[in-house]
Amino acid sequence: MCLVMGKIVRIVGVVVLALLLIGVLLYATDYGVEATVTDKGHDTEYYFIASTKLGGFPVKHPLPVDQWNAVNKGNFIVYHIASGHYELYQREGGPMLYRG
């Protein structure tokens, strides 16, 4: 029983370490997460909502009104993890509309 628990703890430790190293690598290289604009709106701020290609996590991102006007549903976005900068494209592989 103790041998099995020891192996499980080691396996979990290796998995956690691997995930941590992947996260550090993605941050250190300023990895670009790809997403598609699924909605946009405004209340007290102008914003768009994008869904990431990997996992489909929705993200709400505020914008100045002049930049918000350029955003439409279906636009393609690359968000850089470390720097926080992003590039907005008309569509995946299409012309760049904005870099912020």
Secondary structure, 3 states (H helix, E strand, C coil): CHHHHHHHHHHHHHHHHHHHHHHHHHHHCCCEEEEEEEEEEECCCEEEEEEECCCCCEEEEEECHHHHCCCCCCCEEEEECCCCCEEEECCCCCCEEEEC
